[in-house]
Each structure stands twice: as C-alpha cells, then as structure tokens.
C-alpha cells in the first residue's frame, strides 16, 4: 500500500506542568493523578489521545471516538452515522467499490434477494425490493434482527469499516479501537501506542483550599481547585509497522499525529490545563527490516535535582540524555536505527536538557495541521 508506515519507531514526548492539573482523577475529587509512594504525578494515555482527537476534529477530520455537546456518542450510533454518510453518497461509494472489488462482492452477497428471502417473509421481501439506493437497502437489513447477523452482512461490515478507516477515520488509523458494535467482529490495534506518562521527579501538590464556582443550568455549585507546583512529565510510545498496514496509517498520518500531540495540548487551555507546555518530541525511527524497539526511552534519561530546594521550574532539574544518545549510536552502528527525528520548544529555556541525541531530522511541530474540507 502506497506511503503506509514501513518501519517501527520509539518516541518520547515531554511537557511541563506549572501550577496546573495535568490529569484529574475522578475517584479522588479530580485531584492530580498520583503515585503517592514515589510522589510522582501520572497522566493517562487517554488524556493524550483526547487532546489529539480534539485538535483534529477542530481541523475538520472525521473522528470515530467522538463527543457531541460534551456527551460521548455511543459507538454503534457513530458507526451508523459514518456508514450512512458513505452509502448516501452514490459517487463516493461507487468509487470505493471500484477501488476495492472484494467490498463490492461482499455487498452483493449480503444484499442479494435470493439470500434474504430465506429470512424475510413475502411482505418484507416486497418492501425490500422497493428500496432504491445503497443506504435504503443497508438500513432495511440493519433493522432486521436476523438479517443483520448473517455471515455475509457481518463480513461486509468488517471490510467496509476497514476501508472507511483507511479512507477517512484518522483516530482509528492512529490509535485503533475495540469495536463494541453489533455486526462487527474485528478489533483494530492502533499502530500508535502511548504509555501512561509520569513526572521524572517527585512533585508537590499546591496546599490550597481555593474554592471555585461551577456554573450549571440555572444554578451553581462549589468545588476545590487541585494543582501541582511543577512537573516535567514524559510519555513513551511506539509506532508499529504491522498494525499500520492493517489500519492504513500512512506517513502523512504520522506527521499529523506528531503535530496533534503538541498542538492538541497547546489548544486545550481550560482552567485546569493552563500551564502545560510541550517541550520536546524525540522519535527513533528504525530500519525497515528491524522488528524490535528500544523499549521505554525514559529509562535512558537521568534526572537529578537538589534535595534542599523545591522543584518549581525546569531550571531546578538536570535531565541528562547521554545514556539515550549512547544507545542510539550503538544501534546505528548495528544498522538497526535509520534516523532520529526531533523537535524542541523554540522559545523555552531548555538548557537543563543536556546531551540530547543528535537529530538527523528536525521537524516543526508548530506548523499548522492542514484543514480538511467537510463533504
């Protein structure tokens, strides 16, 4: 498949959180998620993916795991919306059938009257025969409890959703999804996998009883603001070439994902999220024939600080990347690593980040994400 990702990658994404709540824990009154034994703050992978989805949605990209008026749309309903959008556009679906002959074949098998007359009675079969377009036929079958469970209809749905993902659903091309949809038997493992982030040092929560007013329709309630003083937080992640083939993730998608990681955080300036700034993105791209990974890149970063001084900024830390740089050079000598791609915040004082690996390619993650014109 043209331009599909052909090599594995490890990546490290780092950001700072200043007087903010990087990821509230709903089970702890929305306090910052914490590992209290090590005094480090935690940030879920879902938080990063949500930022990416939000910025991509604002740019016009179709998002499968979506929200509407702050309510998450059920997956089965979202599937129906996406399918209807495709099947209602005769030109668009004909082009897709032309490009994917197997899909057209499965459609014919799933919708043929000789197949359905074993399920429908005569009256229902007559109603079905009056259905004109693809959309009418599809949803007529979908409303029948037996017809929608036939192997032919399920096979069509599986392949149809796969092709839709490859053509328009960038969030599943990147992150995958477990399909909680009747009539879909596939699970899509995302090429992009992101670990939970954690601070590379102990953090202190702000000791405050500040009360904030939360306005609702016609009334207001009160709650506490929970923040931490400072945290340098890092997520490790991987991009898998084999999963990319299955979801159709292309080089273009990888470029968009990198930007969405940075710009998604920058655009999410809510009251609790202000003070979060992306600082660096480092990606180790491997040779095409190398099937492994370096593993969690955070273990190759040595972070030190003064025990007698509170940590309130990046300048209170020293982050030494020498072990990571050394490992990358060793892997290059063995011809396992193709190149190192990197981005550093252009306006932040990053003098505390020492012995960074050499970037073979420097990218601009502030460059605008292309806008998609909606159909």
C-alpha positions in Angstrom: 0.0 0.0 0.0 1.4 3.3 -1.1 3.0 5.5 1.7 2.0 3.2 4.5 4.4 3.2 7.5 7.1 0.7 6.8 9.3 0.9 10.0 8.9 0.7 13.7 9.5 3.7 15.9 10.0 4.6 19.5 9.1 8.1 20.7 9.4 10.3 23.8 7.1 13.2 24.4 7.9 15.6 27.2 6.0 18.5 28.6 6.0 20.7 31.7 3.1 21.4 34.0 3.2 24.6 36.0 0.6 25.4 38.7 -1.9 23.1 36.8 -3.7 19.8 37.0 -2.3 17.6 34.1 -4.8 14.8 34.6 -7.5 14.8 37.2 -8.5 11.6 39.0 -12.4 11.4 39.2 -12.1 8.9 42.0 -10.1 11.5 44.1 -12.2 14.6 43.7 -10.3 15.4 40.5 -7.0 15.8 42.2 -4.0 15.2 40.0 -3.4 11.5 39.5 -0.5 10.5 41.7 1.7 7.6 42.7 1.9 8.6 46.3 4.6 6.1 47.2 7.1 7.9 44.8 5.4 11.3 44.9 5.2 11.4 41.1 2.2 12.6 39.1 0.6 10.4 36.5 -1.1 11.2 33.2 -3.1 8.6 31.3 -2.7 7.7 27.6 -6.4 8.6 27.1 -5.6 12.2 28.1 -3.1 12.5 25.3 -5.3 10.8 22.7 -8.2 13.1 23.7 -6.1 16.1 23.0 -5.1 14.7 19.6 -8.7 13.9 18.7 -10.0 17.3 19.8 -7.5 19.3 17.7 -8.1 17.0 14.7 -11.8 17.4 15.0 -11.4 21.2 15.0 -9.4 20.9 11.8 -12.3 19.0 10.1 -11.1 15.4 10.4 -13.7 12.7 10.9 -13.3 11.2 14.3 -14.9 7.9 15.3 -14.4 8.2 19.0 -16.3 11.4 19.2 -18.3 13.6 21.5 -21.3 15.9 20.9 -22.4 18.6 23.4 -19.9 17.1 25.9 -21.6 13.7 25.6 -19.8 10.7 24.1 -21.7 9.3 21.1 -22.3 5.5 21.6 -20.1 3.5 19.2 -22.9 1.8 17.5 -24.6 5.1 16.7 -21.3 6.6 15.5 -20.9 3.6 13.2 -24.4 4.2 11.7 -23.6 7.9 11.2 -20.4 7.1 9.3 -21.9 4.3 7.2 -24.9 6.5 6.3 -22.6 9.3 5.2 -20.8 6.9 2.8 -23.7 5.0 1.4 -25.8 8.1 0.9 -23.1 9.4 -1.5 -23.6 7.3 -4.6 -20.5 8.7 -6.3 -18.3 8.2 -3.3 -19.4 4.6 -2.6 -19.2 3.6 -6.3 -15.6 4.9 -6.3 -14.8 2.9 -3.2 -16.4 -0.3 -4.7 -14.3 0.3 -7.8 -11.1 0.6 -5.8 -12.0 -2.4 -3.6 -13.6 -5.2 -5.7 -13.8 -7.5 -2.7 -16.1 -5.0 -1.0 -18.4 -4.8 -3.9 -18.6 -8.6 -4.0 -19.4 -8.8 -0.3 -22.1 -6.1 -0.7 -23.7 -8.2 -3.5 -23.6 -11.3 -1.3 -25.1 -9.5 1.7 -27.9 -7.8 -0.1 -29.0 -10.3 -2.8 -32.7 -11.0 -2.6 -32.2 -14.8 -3.1 -30.2 -14.7 0.2 -32.7 -12.6 2.1 -35.8 -14.5 1.0 -34.7 -17.2 3.4 -35.1 -14.6 6.2 -37.8 -12.2 5.1 -41.4 -13.2 4.6 -43.1 -12.2 1.3 -44.4 -8.8 2.5 -41.0 -7.8 3.9 -39.2 -9.0 0.8 -41.5 -6.8 -1.3 -40.7 -3.9 0.9 -37.0 -4.6 0.5 -37.3 -4.9 -3.3 -38.6 -1.3 -3.4 -35.5 0.0 -1.7 -33.7 2.1 -4.2 -30.2 3.1 -3.1 -27.4 1.6 -1.1 -28.4 3.4 2.0 -32.0 2.3 2.0 -31.1 -1.4 1.4 -28.4 -1.3 4.1 -30.6 0.2 6.9 -33.5 -2.0 5.9 -31.3 -5.1 6.6 -29.8 -3.5 9.7 -33.3 -3.1 11.3 -34.0 -6.8 11.0 -32.6 -8.8 13.9 -31.9 -11.9 11.9 -30.7 -10.4 8.6 -28.1 -8.2 10.2 -26.5 -11.2 11.9 -25.9 -13.2 8.7 -22.3 -14.1 7.9 -22.5 -12.1 4.6 -23.7 -8.9 6.3 -21.1 -9.2 9.1 -18.3 -9.9 6.5 -19.4 -6.8 4.6 -19.5 -4.6 7.7 -16.0 -5.8 8.7 -14.4 -5.0 5.4 -16.5 -1.8 4.9 -15.4 -0.4 8.2 -11.7 -1.3 7.4 -11.9 0.6 4.2 -13.7 3.6 5.8 -10.9 3.7 8.4 -8.2 3.7 5.8 -10.0 6.5 3.9 -11.4 8.8 6.5 -11.1 7.9 10.2 -7.7 9.2 11.3 -8.2 8.4 15.0 -8.6 4.7 14.4 -5.8 4.7 11.8 -3.6 6.0 14.6 -5.0 4.6 17.9 -7.2 1.7 16.8 -10.4 0.7 18.6 -12.1 -2.3 20.1 -15.5 -2.4 18.2 -18.4 -2.6 20.6 -20.8 -2.7 17.6 -23.2 -5.5 16.8 -22.4 -6.9 13.4 -18.7 -6.0 13.7 -16.3 -8.8 14.8 -12.9 -7.0 14.3 -10.7 -5.2 16.8 -8.3 -2.7 15.4 -5.0 -2.5 17.2 -3.6 1.0 16.7 -0.1 1.5 15.3 0.4 4.3 17.8 0.6 3.1 21.4 1.2 5.6 24.2 2.1 4.7 27.8 0.9 6.5 30.8 3.1 9.5 31.4 4.7 10.3 34.7 6.8 13.0 36.2 10.6 12.4 36.0 10.9 13.6 39.6 8.8 14.0 42.8 6.2 16.7 42.7 4.4 18.8 45.3 0.7 19.4 45.3 -0.4 23.0 46.0 -1.6 23.3 49.6 -4.7 25.4 49.0 -8.4 25.4 49.8 -9.3 27.7 47.0 -13.0 27.4 46.2 -14.2 27.7 42.6 -17.8 28.3 41.4 -19.1 25.8 38.9 -22.0 27.1 36.9 -24.7 24.8 35.7 -28.1 25.5 34.1 -29.9 27.8 36.5 -27.7 27.1 39.5 -24.1 26.9 40.6 -22.1 24.5 42.9 -18.7 24.9 44.6 -15.6 22.8 44.4 -11.9 22.9 45.1 -9.1 23.6 42.6 -6.3 20.9 42.8 -3.0 21.7 41.2 0.7 20.8 41.4 3.5 23.3 41.6 5.7 21.9 38.8 6.2 18.7 36.9 8.3 17.6 34.0 6.2 14.7 32.6 7.1 12.3 29.8 5.2 9.7 27.8 6.9 6.9 25.9 5.2 5.4 22.8 5.7 3.2 19.8 4.6 3.1 16.2 4.1 -0.4 14.8 4.6 -1.0 11.1 2.5 -4.2 11.0 -0.5 -2.6 12.7 -0.1 0.4 10.3 -0.7 -2.0 7.4 -4.0 -3.2 8.9 -5.4 0.3 9.6 -3.8 2.0 6.7 -1.7 4.5 8.7 0.4 6.5 6.3 3.5 8.7 6.6 1.1 11.7 6.3 -0.8 10.4 9.3 2.5 10.2 11.3 3.3 13.8 10.5 -0.2 14.9 11.6 0.0 12.8 14.8 3.2 14.5 15.9 1.7 17.9 15.4 -1.5 16.9 17.2 0.4 15.8 20.3 1.9 19.3 20.6 -0.9 21.4 19.3 -3.6 19.5 21.0 -2.0 20.3 24.3 -1.5 23.9 23.4 -5.1 24.4 22.3 -6.6 22.8 25.4 -6.3 25.9 27.6 -9.1 25.2 30.1 -8.8 26.5 33.7 -7.3 23.3 34.9 -5.0 22.8 31.9 -3.4 26.2 31.7 0.3 26.0 32.5 1.0 22.9 30.4 3.7 23.4 27.7 5.1 20.7 25.3 8.9 20.8 25.5 10.3 18.1 23.3 9.5 15.2 21.0 12.1 12.6 20.1 11.4 9.8 17.7 13.8 6.9 16.9 12.9 5.5 13.6 14.2 2.0 12.9 15.4 0.3 9.7 12.6 -1.4 7.7 13.8 -4.9 8.4 14.2 -4.4 12.2 11.1 -5.7 14.0 12.1 -4.6 17.6 12.1 -1.5 19.7 14.5 0.2 22.2 11.8 0.0 24.9 10.8 2.7 27.3 13.1 5.6 26.4 12.6 7.2 29.9 14.9 4.7 31.4 17.7 6.2 29.4 17.2 9.7 30.9 19.0 10.5 34.2 17.2 13.3 36.1 18.8 15.0 39.2 17.8 17.8 41.4 18.9 19.5 44.7 17.3 17.8 47.7 17.4 21.0 49.7 15.5 23.1 47.2 11.8 22.8 46.0 11.3 22.0 42.3 9.4 24.9 40.8 10.8 25.1 37.2 12.8 23.2 34.6 15.9 25.0 35.8 15.6 23.2 39.1 16.3 19.9 37.3 19.1 18.5 35.2 18.0 16.0 32.6 20.9 14.0 31.1 20.2 12.2 27.8 23.7 10.8 27.5 22.6 7.1 28.1 19.9 7.5 25.4 22.3 9.1 22.9 24.8 6.3 23.5 22.2 3.6 23.0 21.1 5.2 19.7 24.6 5.4 18.4 25.2 1.8 19.3 22.0 0.8 17.4 23.1 2.9 14.4 26.4 1.1 14.3 24.5 -2.2 14.2 22.3 -0.7 11.4 19.1 -1.1 13.4 18.3 2.6 13.6 17.5 4.6 10.4 17.4 8.1 11.9 16.4 10.3 14.9 13.7 12.9 14.4 13.3 15.7 16.9 11.6 18.8 18.0 12.3 21.2 20.8 10.2 24.1 22.0 11.7 27.1 20.2 11.0 29.7 23.0 11.7 27.8 26.2 14.9 27.7 28.1 15.9 24.1 27.6 19.5 24.4 29.0 18.6 21.8 31.6 18.2 19.2 28.9 21.8 18.0 28.4 23.5 15.7 26.0 20.4 15.3 23.7 20.8 12.7 20.9 21.8 14.2 17.6 18.7 14.9 15.5 19.1 13.6 11.9 15.9 15.4 11.0 14.5 18.5 12.8 10.7 18.9 12.4 8.5 21.9 13.1 5.5 20.8 15.2 4.1 24.3 15.4 3.5 24.2 11.6 -0.3 24.2 11.0 -2.2 21.0 10.7 -3.9 21.0 7.3 -7.6 21.7 7.4 -9.9 19.1 5.9 -12.9 20.4 3.9 -16.0 18.6 5.0 -18.1 16.8 2.5 
